[in-house]
């Protein structure tokens, strides 16, 4: 009798190849909202339980310099926020954060930080933000469902 691949993979002889420990979360994740509507989504996401994620809004980022605002916390220089970071997830709903998206993308690209972008909306309100993130983001998700942002953070083990 010939076993299917699924049956063979579930066999005792194949059990030695299984990973039985939980996958470790990313060490230092940053989630950045680029505009006011994205900030509302980030605030809801921040209320969930995450391993080591920190959440920010972007207000004053230009040409690779600027400040991010930690949710219910201090204003922090962008360079400091990204120091020691493993993954950055940027959320946008419009083009207002184009300069911030480009600055974050450039810094992450230089430092080898995994970058993901989530563009939320039905239309093309964030075309410029998409264009700014495209050269740097390993994952660029365009979605009308904010639940996809949660799923992406979960998949990245933030």
C-alpha positions, 0 to 999 in steps of 0.5 A: 500500500502506498501512503499519501504525502500527508499520511507519510508526513504524519507518521512516527518516522517523520516526527523527528523533522517536526518543529515542536517549539513555538516560533519566537516573535520578532524581537523589536517590531514598530508599527507606524501610522502615516495619517489620522485614519491609519492612526485610528487603526493603529490605536485599535491594534495596539489594544491587542496583546503583542510580544514586543511591538511598539506603536507610533504615529507620524507627524513631522518626518521629512527627508529622513529626519523627523519625529514619531509620536509613541501612542500615549507617550513621548515624541521620539526621533525617527532614527531612535525609533528604528535603532535595534528594530527587526521589522517595521509595519507602516499603515496608510489610508491617504497620501499625507504620509508620503514623505514619512513612508519614503524616509522610513523605507530608506532608513530600513533599507539601509539597515536591513530592517524588514519593512511591510506596508498596509494601505487601507482603503477602497480607492486610490487615495494612497497612491503616493504612499504606495509609490514611496514604500514600493522600493523598500517593502517586502510586503505591500498589502492593499486592502479595504479590510483593517482586519488584514493589518491584524493578520499581517502583524500576526503572520510577522509574529509581532 
